[in-house]
């Protein structure tokens, strides 16, 4: 029987400089492991993420996109992540219409939560990988 | 465009799982790449020289350093560019250690990931433009919010350094909580005396204006030029200040939040603060039996106060000592979780108190039942694992510190952040413990987390010193990552104006376009993502930079 080749997804994440990007740095320092398919774009605040960036990433071949910022109430820029929450919710509805709701995720990771960062990205990677390989 | 790519081995840290030599070879094929090298330690002197030499000899106008996370050695590599008269904002740091070699084990996969990360740096940096660190004038005056012990010490320091100081206190008199303390440990001085000394010194200075019974109602502006509106008994007052020290203190924990303590239902159940206020006037039998409960409103997840309040173990010891001194034949038992007598001399004080005959029992108190003849405590001795029931004449609750009642209101006025316990959040817990995320606004005292009197005074002075350092220059550099409006594209829809939290976007009624007040812009980029006409861009994070980074990450160039 022919052996099936595993398809590995590409995931692009937008990480806020003050929280999630810091957490990802810490995850690295702690030598935590997460899939190499996860790559980050650093943004000053999650609110900088234009929905167009998410769509662009999908168009150019990303299997999944996540936007990650500070927990609600902890935004360095006071309210940026509330705007992000609204924007991504609206975008998710659009994605849903095209049956690709699973490709977009929004989550909050504070600068101290390296473990949560690794858990969140690994979980997303594995879910998408399962779908991609027809599981 | 002449780009130089420098890839660091970081000893074995990167080299171990990334083919650095292969990567530097790979990038040489790009036409825009003039130099592509790898080196064992770029942060070492020979490594730095390699970069500066290449800038000089090859005339590089973009430098990409692929090494550790950007937060490490941030200024070091920027300075190399400055040294060679290249704008430091043409530098791009790519993290291939924290984000690549340390998080994966496979050489092939890691090398591929590092390649994409450097590629995104290369394509992103292609859109970089030289940015100017702008200079603005600074008002040499400070607004101090809160007239407690840390606010007073901050105000005194600033005034002595020649800054105009405006001190705003909500209460009718200065001094905060320290005023109520009869004996401040370890000096045993009367709190009111300490305050009186500071107040006298402050009132004698002519560059200080004190507003008591006053409240901040509005706050606008930016570093160096803040405008505060203060509601005083003599009407509204406008204050111009270069910077702010926030020292609004704390709120003592309200024991009514835990009804099982029975506070307020029986006069024999008091807090350490009540005991302090009542002093000798407290009515007790000749040889009273007194129970002291530690950690009331501290280290308690269920009521949302998981933190240690730091002061209450010492307060409990003081209360125990006070009763022992007043009634030699008293029976004093202290119920604790852990003893945290952390300040200098605290451990000795704990031992002294034990020697004076105070009994310490590690226990969980389950019930407090007021009976006519005494108050019955039911609980478990956690060392013996036994349940006990004992009767007392007085129960003292050693209450912790809660965040200031007005912290939420204050945070939204000043646009600073709160932590999960609603204390003010510092910019960095270790490196910038006095700063907030907003430039020129500092925090002092227990409004940024529980502190004792000594720490609050030090915190106040330290914040004042940091603010003084900023103000004394007379000018300030503004971060260049700010938004800029292309007036030709702006349709005047004003959506960005509504979105901007910093209120940095102003609408021009005549020209029907908006502009950004540079000094007020915080650089979040929300306006950039909001603008339907792509008329606003956040410098350093413009659409083309992020867009090309995405494409490069996915190798879709």
Boltz contact constraints between the chains, C-beta under 6 A:
constraints:
  - contact:
      token1: [A, 12]
      token2: [B, 553]
      max_distance: 6.0
  - contact:
      token1: [A, 25]
      token2: [B, 69]
      max_distance: 6.0
  - contact:
      token1: [A, 25]
      token2: [B, 98]
      max_distance: 6.0
  - contact:
      token1: [A, 28]
      token2: [B, 98]
      max_distance: 6.0
  - contact:
      token1: [A, 28]
      token2: [B, 99]
      max_distance: 6.0
  - contact:
      token1: [A, 28]
      token2: [B, 102]
      max_distance: 6.0
  - contact:
      token1: [A, 28]
      token2: [B, 103]
      max_distance: 6.0
  - contact:
      token1: [A, 31]
      token2: [B, 102]
      max_distance: 6.0
  - contact:
      token1: [A, 33]
      token2: [B, 103]
      max_distance: 6.0
  - contact:
      token1: [A, 34]
      token2: [B, 103]
      max_distance: 6.0
  - contact:
      token1: [A, 36]
      token2: [B, 104]
      max_distance: 6.0
  - contact:
      token1: [A, 36]
      token2: [B, 109]
      max_distance: 6.0
  - contact:
      token1: [A, 36]
      token2: [B, 113]
      max_distance: 6.0
  - contact:
      token1: [A, 39]
      token2: [B, 553]
      max_distance: 6.0
  - contact:
      token1: [A, 41]
      token2: [B, 549]
      max_distance: 6.0
  - contact:
      token1: [A, 44]
      token2: [B, 523]
      max_distance: 6.0
  - contact:
      token1: [A, 44]
      token2: [B, 524]
      max_distance: 6.0
  - contact:
      token1: [A, 44]
      token2: [B, 525]
      max_distance: 6.0
  - contact:
      token1: [A, 44]
      token2: [B, 541]
      max_distance: 6.0
  - contact:
      token1: [A, 45]
      token2: [B, 524]
      max_distance: 6.0
  - contact:
      token1: [A, 45]
      token2: [B, 525]
      max_distance: 6.0
  - contact:
      token1: [A, 47]
      token2: [B, 524]
      max_distance: 6.0
  - contact:
      token1: [A, 47]
      token2: [B, 526]
      max_distance: 6.0
  - contact:
      token1: [A, 48]
      token2: [B, 525]
      max_distance: 6.0
  - contact:
      token1: [A, 48]
      token2: [B, 529]
      max_distance: 6.0
  - contact:
      token1: [A, 48]
      token2: [B, 541]
      max_distance: 6.0
  - contact:
      token1: [A, 50]
      token2: [B, 529]
      max_distance: 6.0
  - contact:
      token1: [A, 53]
      token2: [B, 546]
      max_distance: 6.0
  - contact:
      token1: [A, 56]
      token2: [B, 550]
      max_distance: 6.0
  - contact:
      token1: [A, 57]
      token2: [B, 550]
      max_distance: 6.0
  - contact:
      token1: [A, 60]
      token2: [B, 551]
      max_distance: 6.0
  - contact:
      token1: [A, 60]
      token2: [B, 554]
      max_distance: 6.0
  - contact:
      token1: [A, 60]
      token2: [B, 556]
      max_distance: 6.0
  - contact:
      token1: [A, 61]
      token2: [B, 554]
      max_distance: 6.0
  - contact:
      token1: [A, 61]
      token2: [B, 556]
      max_distance: 6.0
  - contact:
      token1: [A, 62]
      token2: [B, 554]
      max_distance: 6.0
  - contact:
      token1: [A, 76]
      token2: [B, 437]
      max_distance: 6.0
  - contact:
      token1: [A, 77]
      token2: [B, 522]
      max_distance: 6.0
  - contact:
      token1: [A, 77]
      token2: [B, 524]
      max_distance: 6.0
  - contact:
      token1: [A, 78]
      token2: [B, 415]
      max_distance: 6.0
  - contact:
      token1: [A, 78]
      token2: [B, 501]
      max_distance: 6.0
  - contact:
      token1: [A, 79]
      token2: [B, 501]
      max_distance: 6.0
  - contact:
      token1: [A, 80]
      token2: [B, 524]
      max_distance: 6.0
  - contact:
      token1: [A, 80]
      token2: [B, 526]
      max_distance: 6.0
  - contact:
      token1: [A, 83]
      token2: [B, 526]
      max_distance: 6.0
